[in-house]
């Protein structure tokens, strides 16, 4: 095992630790204010609904060259990737619209 492998594993460990803290710390803090958990739950449900819509509209078509080695993409995998991409596009557009609306409100006031 050379230093590259060690640093990669250390990076993986730091990403996992960071993700655990990013999830657990707000939960611990929100026990003092349970109403904030409701807002978080609504946000998660909305994103799940957007993903559900995107997944149902995504195509599962895969070109023959991607079904073979080395890719081995299945129609279910292609549909999942398409759903995630459509979700990202929708959230990006929603963010841009929100920014524009906020700036227009600032301009009017």
C-alpha positions, 0 to 999 in steps of 0.5 A: 500500500503506497501513500496514494492509497493511504490518502485516498482512504483517509479522504474517504474516512473524512468524507464519511465523518463529515457526512455523519456530522452534517446529518447528526448535528442539525438533528441534535440542535433541532431537538430544542425546536421540534418545529424546525424538523417539520420544515426539514421534513417538508423539504425532503418530501418536496425533493423526493416528489420532484425525484419521483416525477423525474424518475417516472419521466426518465427513459430507460433506453440504453445503447447496445455498446453501453450494455456490454463491458466495461459499462454494463449499464442496465435499463434500470440504472439508466432510468435512475441516472436519468431521474437524478439528472432531471431532478438536478436540472429542475432544482437548478432552474428552480434556484435560478427562478428564485434568485430572479424573483428575489432580486426583482422584489429587492428592486421594487422595494 
